[in-house]
Amino acid sequence: MANAELTKAYDSVKTDIANLLGWFECEMDKKSADLNWGHVGSLSHVRTNLIETLSFISSIDQDQIKDGLAEAWADAEVKNQEQKG
């Protein structure tokens, strides 16, 4: 019985996390009519917290995650240059 309760609790938390990630996606799709540097600061804070959270649940070092983000930006820049070329 304890295993069933544990599994149910675990699955419930995972579902909540998936729903929260969907909510984040909706928030990221929003555009602010009066964009300012405060918005950049707020999103930078969220990014820092997400990196910390991902590091916590995955046991991947935060620097490795940041390196992965930098690689993604570099790849996107290469693709952008190829499309312009």
Secondary structure as UniProt FT lines:
FT   HELIX           2..29
FT   TURN            33..34
FT   HELIX           37..58
FT   HELIX           62..84
//
